């Protein structure tokens, strides 16, 4: 047990009974709907998102050392007083001193749920302990079609763990233990109880969480770096990081206040 375990357990207990018999909520159409929500809310209050614009270089004021603008990979100049950048959008030179951890991921499509239940609309979370010494536990999240992430009568399964080898080497033993390969037509009776694997994708991705701002080379003081996805089950690390960056930019403002009633918004000039 780590020092964070009691706090995590308390958070789970506080969430029980809020919206049902589970402390977990999952957004329709997948996790990407949450950053889209923040993006739209930011735009309402004057923020600007520049998507798919990798940074080629910074335009830095010689006197103050602050960034006046960035030049993207298309040569376009973007001016702003402050910049918040996800780690993967930075140039190789800026990240030249970084030593990233890696995450092993697998995305599967199966024909039935791992959970034997009367309902076919379940979201299941399973933690598989290490199968061999020196390996990490694997978190398995199974989504049904009611989440709008997969077709009817199929299930979308995510497997995640910290990397020790390639994603296939880390996760394929767990996949074989939980699912029946589609090519195996002659299976024993106990194997038929396992969901059949219809499609699988394995990949590794870098984990930039926990990286210090000072580790980047030549980063101006008004450029703030946020990390990409990590191994956490929920979104709490991302929310804490967003709150920390917000307080650095706007120390006297309330972080993420309740949105106003649209009828109460008064635009300039009206």
N, C-alpha and C positions, 0 to 999 in steps of 0.2 A: 504494500500500500504506500502511495506517495503522499506528500503533504497536500496535494490538490484533491485527493480522493474524497475527503469529507465534504468539501465545498461542492464537488460535482454531484455527490449523492444528495446533498441538501437541495441543489437546483432541481434535480430530478423529482424529489418529493414535492417541492413547491409547485411543480407543473402538473402533477397528477390531478385529474378531475377538472382541469380548466376547460378542456374541449372534448373530453371523452375519458376512456379508461386507460389511456396511455399518455406519458409526458411528452411524446414526440408529435410534431406537425411536419408535413411534407407539402411543398408548394406544387400546385398543378403545373404540368408541363416541365417540371424539373427545377433544379436549383438555380439555373440561369435566370429565372424570373425574378429572383430577389435582387441581384445587381441591376437588372433592368428597371425595377421599381425605384431604386435609389437614383438611377440615371435620370429618370423622368422627373422625380421630385427635385433633383438638383437643377434641372433645366427650368422648372417653374420659378425658382428663386434666383435665376441668373447665371448658374454655373454652366460651363461648356465642356462636353465630352468630345474628344477627338479619337475615334475608334480606328484601329488598324493603322496607326501612324507611328511607325518606329522612329526613334530620335536619332538623327545623324550627328548633330552637334548642338551645343548650347551657345547662345549669344550672350556674353557676360560683360557687364559694366566694369571697366577697369578700376574705377574709384571705389565703388561699393562692394564689388565682387559678387553681386546678385545677378540672377539670370533675367535678362530682359525679354528673351524670345528663344524658341527652339526651331531648328531646321529639321524637318522630317525627311524620310527616305525619298520623297518625291521632290525635294528641294523647296517645299512650301514653308514659309515663315509663319510661325504662330506666336503672337504677342500675348503676354499675360503678366500679372504681378506675382503670381505664385503658380507652381506646377505640381501636380500630384501624378506620379507615374508608376505603373506596375512594373515590377522588376524586369520582365521579359522584353519590354519596349526600349530598354537602355542599350547603348552600343556595346560592342565587345570590349572596347578600350575602357569604358567606365566600369565594367564588371571583371576586368582582367585579374584582380587580386582575390576574386571570390572563390570559395570552396563550398560548393552546394551539396547538400544531402539529396538523395534521390527517393522517389516514391514509386512503388510498383503498382500498376493498375491493370485490371481486367474488366471488360464489359462483355456480358453474355446475354443471349436470348434463349430462353428455355420454353418448354411446352406446358409445364405445370409448376405449382408452388412446392417449395421445400417443406412447407408447413401443412400437415394433414389437418384440414379443417373443413367444415361444411360450406364456408364462404369462399368464393373465388376472388374476392376483392380485399386482399390483405397486403400490408407492408411489413416485411419481416426483417429483423436485424439479428445477425448471428456473429459471434466472435469465436473463431476457430483457434485453439491454442497451438503453439509451435509444434509442428510434426517431427522436427529434428532439432537436436541441440544447436544453438547458434543462430537459429532462424527466429523470425518475429511472428507474433500472432497476426491473424488475418481477419479483417472485418468484412462481413458479407451483408450487403443490403439488397433486398429483393423487392422490386416494385411491380405492382399489378397494373392492369390497363386503366383502372379508374384514376390513376395519377396522370393520365394523358401522356405517358412516356413510351408506351408500346401498344401494339395492336391487341385486339380482343383475343382471348385464349392464348396469349403469350405472356411471359414475364421478363422484365429487364433486371439483370443482376449485376451489381458492382462489387468487385473485390479490391481491397486496398490494404497495403502494408508498407512499412519502411523497407527500402531495398537492401538486400544483401547480395543479390546477383541480378540477372535480368528479370524482367517481369514474368516471362514464361517460366523460368526456373523457380522463381519464388512462389508463383500462384498455381501453376498447373497441377501439382500434387493435391492441392485442396479442391480444385475443380474436378479431378478424377475421383476424389473421395465423395463428393456431394452430387455429381451428375453423371449420367450415362452418355457417352459419346454417341452422336447421331449415326455413325457408321456401324455401330454394334447392333446388328439385328437379332442375333442369337444371344439373348441375355438370360441369366438365371432369374427366377421369380423375385428374389430380393432386389435384384438390380432393376427390375421393372418398376419398383416403387420409387426409384429416383427420378427426378425430372430429366428429360432428354435434352441434351445440348444441341441447339439448332445453329448457333453462330457464336463465335468468340473472337475477341480482339485483345491482345496483350500489348502494353506499352509502358515505358518508364517516363517519368516527368520530374523535373527538378523541384526541390522544396526550398523556397527562399524565405520561409518563416524563421524568425529568430535572427535574421541577419542585421547587423548594426548599420545604421546610416553612414557611419564614419568609414566603413569598409569599402565604399565605392570610391573610385579614383576621380578627382576633380569635380566633385558634385557641388554646385553652388548652394548657398545657404537657404534659398527659397525654393529649392526643388526637393520634394518629399517623395520617398519611395515606399510603396506598399507591396507586400508579398503576394504571391499567387496562391493557389490552393495548397492546403496542407493535409495531414493525415487525420485531422480532427473529425469527429462525427457530426457535430453541429457547426453553427456559424459564429459561435461566441468569440473565437480568436480574431475573426475578421471584424466583428463589431467593436471589440476592444481596440484594435488597431485603428479603425476609423475614428473612434472617439479620441484617441491620443493625438492623431494628426489634426483633428478638428480643434482641439484645445490649444495646440501649438499655433494654429492659424488665427483662431478667434477665441482668445482666452476669456473674454467677458460674455460670450454668448452661450446659450443653452444648446446642448447637443441633441439633435434629433427630436425637437419638440413635436407634439401632436400636430398633424396638418390642419390648417384652418378650414373652415367651411367655405367652399367655393364662392358662396354668395357674399361672404365677408371680405373677400380680397378686393382691394382698391388699387387699380393700376395708375401709374403716373400719367397725368394729362386728362384724367377723367373727372 
